């Protein structure tokens, strides 16, 4: 349903896309995970026919994004990262407007959005600009779906939304996937990667890895340790200076240290840190998460440039 080959796009001296290539199958929920500035929005705009790539090619639902852009726009739903509906129109007026743009009838196509719009129905006469973040998100998704698209592009749809609304939104995506809609979603939240069929980890305009969430974690080849002590800021510098350390990053109330398998003895590390003046040192073996894998791949990518 979506394919890209060697997509490149630059803004002046900044390379937003550096040879991006991937494929998304019919009915797949595919996530692009990466921080701000990774190139996610540029990629979405190319695929949604809003901007042209400098080079490379892409197809959506079997159509070329350059030659067939008019037909593609009839077949896709696009929800940009920033709320872009008409804030002075009511909920109902926004939905009617987008249905008119696509020359469809709201009642005829209501089935696809019914479970989403039902939560908005009590506020149908409220102006869109006065809605909460979660309600704006549901309205934007309803408007993107009203013409029954075959492919849905969602660019960071849960950024800035409360945890309950985030959970509800992903439940809605699962139902849309079950209805046969192909979904490409981007997010900076690593925990959302586990909710996708496959994910691409993106940094600096390129994909670091593409796999199932379980596959990405399974490819992590280091031992991972959570380390705590009384003075965490100083501890981070001392851990990074250890000869066994491949990488070390702050994670919540602990530092996650990666080392080659068998290279680190927790007991010797505790003694070494105590000799450096650290108190209440605790070392715990961890199973890696998506964020650990992303940081490891990012560090390796930086070393090979």
Secondary structure, 3 states (H helix, E strand, C coil): CEEEEEEEEEECCEEEEEEEEEEECCCCEEEEECCCCCCHHHHHHHHCCCCCCCEEEEEECCEECCCCHHHHHHHEEEECCCCCCCCCCEHHHHHHHHHHHCCCCCCCCHHHHHHHHCCCHHHCCCEHHHCCHHHHHHHHHHHHHCCCCCEEEEECCCCCCCHHHHHHHHHHHHHHHHCCCEEEEEECCHHHHHHCCEEEEEECCEEEEEECHHHHHHCCCCEEEEEECCCHHHHHHHHHCCCCEEEEEEECCEEEEEECCCCCCHHHHHHHHHHCCCCCCEEEEECCCHHHHHHHHHHHHHHHC
